[in-house]
């Protein structure tokens, strides 16, 4: 029996635990093929984090997660990109923001997770994207969650 996974924000967990899922991959596919920048704004608890997680796994090439979805046969999952993922969900105003970013920022590429220090000493999103591109030769996907 399928579960209602309230509060689950990780797409892989959602699929592996066989939760009820309404396929949004047609909309996501259309956004991604336009190759533009997007700011996703929706009310609280409307799936922004889950959507960003899904995009992360798409660019990481995790095809098996997308069986029975619109995008499954529309995307070449062998073409992966480095993904910079940052969530400010656990940040509080009393923490040093640079220290928080250094600890929490994750870079996913080629089946591995890297830290900021693997590419650059200080956080500057433009410099980071450039360094990752120089190292991998691939366009970088930057996902920032809970930015407010």
C-alpha positions as CSV (number, residue, x, y, z in Angstrom):
1,X,0.0,0.0,0.0
2,X,1.3,3.5,-0.9
3,X,2.0,5.9,1.9
4,X,1.3,9.6,2.3
5,X,4.7,11.0,3.1
6,X,3.9,14.4,4.6
7,X,7.0,16.5,5.1
8,X,9.4,14.3,3.0
9,X,11.7,16.7,1.0
10,X,14.0,14.2,-0.6
11,X,12.8,12.8,-3.9
12,X,14.8,9.6,-3.6
13,X,13.3,8.9,-0.2
14,X,9.9,9.6,-1.6
15,X,10.3,7.1,-4.4
16,X,12.1,4.4,-2.4
17,X,9.4,4.5,0.3
18,X,6.7,4.2,-2.3
19,X,4.8,7.4,-1.4
20,X,1.9,8.8,-3.3
21,X,3.3,11.1,-6.0
22,X,1.7,13.3,-8.6
23,X,4.0,13.5,-11.5
24,X,5.3,17.0,-12.1
25,X,8.1,16.0,-14.4
26,X,6.4,17.4,-17.6
27,X,6.4,20.9,-16.1
28,X,10.0,20.4,-14.8
29,X,11.1,19.1,-18.2
30,X,9.7,22.2,-19.9
31,X,11.5,24.4,-17.4
32,X,14.8,22.7,-17.8
33,X,14.9,22.6,-21.6
34,X,14.3,26.3,-21.8
35,X,17.8,26.8,-20.3
36,X,17.0,29.9,-18.3
37,X,17.3,31.0,-14.7
38,X,14.2,30.4,-12.5
39,X,13.0,31.6,-9.1
40,X,10.4,29.2,-7.8
41,X,8.0,30.9,-5.4
42,X,5.1,29.0,-3.8
43,X,3.4,29.1,-0.4
44,X,4.9,27.1,2.5
45,X,4.5,23.4,2.4
46,X,3.8,23.3,-1.4
47,X,6.8,21.1,-2.4
48,X,9.6,23.6,-3.3
49,X,12.2,21.5,-1.5
50,X,10.9,18.2,-3.0
51,X,11.0,19.9,-6.5
52,X,14.6,21.0,-6.1
53,X,15.5,17.6,-4.9
54,X,13.9,16.1,-8.0
55,X,15.9,18.5,-10.2
56,X,19.1,17.5,-8.4
57,X,18.5,13.8,-9.1
58,X,17.7,14.5,-12.8
59,X,21.0,16.3,-13.3
60,X,22.8,13.6,-11.4
61,X,21.5,11.1,-13.9
62,X,19.5,8.9,-11.4
63,X,17.2,7.5,-14.1
64,X,15.8,4.6,-12.0
65,X,14.0,7.2,-9.7
66,X,12.0,8.5,-12.7
67,X,10.4,5.3,-13.9
68,X,6.7,5.8,-14.5
69,X,7.1,9.5,-15.0
70,X,6.7,11.7,-18.0
71,X,10.4,12.6,-18.2
72,X,11.7,9.0,-18.1
73,X,12.1,8.6,-21.8
74,X,12.5,12.3,-22.7
75,X,15.8,12.9,-21.0
76,X,19.3,11.5,-21.6
77,X,20.2,10.5,-18.1
78,X,23.7,9.7,-19.1
79,X,24.4,13.4,-19.6
80,X,25.0,14.5,-16.1
81,X,26.0,17.9,-14.7
82,X,27.7,19.0,-11.5
83,X,25.0,20.2,-9.0
84,X,25.7,22.7,-6.3
85,X,23.0,22.3,-3.6
86,X,22.5,24.6,-0.7
87,X,19.7,24.6,1.8
88,X,19.3,27.2,4.5
89,X,16.6,25.3,6.3
90,X,18.6,24.8,9.4
91,X,20.3,28.2,9.4
92,X,19.6,30.6,12.3
93,X,20.5,34.3,12.3
94,X,23.0,33.9,15.1
95,X,25.3,31.7,13.1
96,X,28.1,33.0,10.9
97,X,26.7,32.6,7.3
98,X,30.1,31.9,5.7
99,X,30.8,29.2,8.2
100,X,27.3,27.7,7.7
101,X,27.8,27.7,3.9
102,X,31.3,26.1,4.2
103,X,29.8,23.3,6.3
104,X,26.5,22.7,4.5
105,X,27.1,23.4,0.8
106,X,27.2,20.2,-1.2
107,X,28.5,19.7,-4.7
108,X,27.4,16.5,-6.5
109,X,29.3,15.2,-9.5
110,X,30.0,11.8,-11.0
111,X,28.5,9.9,-8.1
112,X,30.4,11.8,-5.4
113,X,29.8,14.6,-3.0
114,X,32.3,17.4,-2.8
115,X,32.7,20.3,-0.4
116,X,33.4,23.9,-1.1
117,X,37.0,23.5,-0.2
118,X,37.5,20.9,-3.0
119,X,37.1,23.8,-5.5
120,X,37.8,27.2,-3.8
121,X,38.7,28.7,-0.5
122,X,35.8,31.2,0.0
123,X,32.2,31.2,-1.1
124,X,31.5,33.3,-4.2
125,X,28.8,31.6,-6.3
126,X,30.3,32.9,-9.6
127,X,33.9,31.8,-8.7
128,X,32.6,28.5,-7.5
129,X,30.7,27.8,-10.7
130,X,33.7,28.8,-12.8
131,X,36.1,26.5,-10.8
132,X,33.7,23.6,-11.1
133,X,33.3,24.2,-14.8
134,X,37.1,24.4,-15.2
135,X,37.5,21.1,-13.3
136,X,34.7,19.2,-15.0
137,X,34.1,20.9,-18.3
138,X,30.4,20.8,-17.7
139,X,27.7,23.4,-17.1
140,X,27.0,23.8,-13.4
141,X,23.5,23.6,-11.9
142,X,23.0,25.7,-8.8
143,X,20.0,25.0,-6.5
144,X,19.4,27.1,-3.4
145,X,16.6,26.1,-1.1
146,X,15.1,28.0,1.9
147,X,16.9,31.2,0.8
148,X,14.8,33.5,2.9
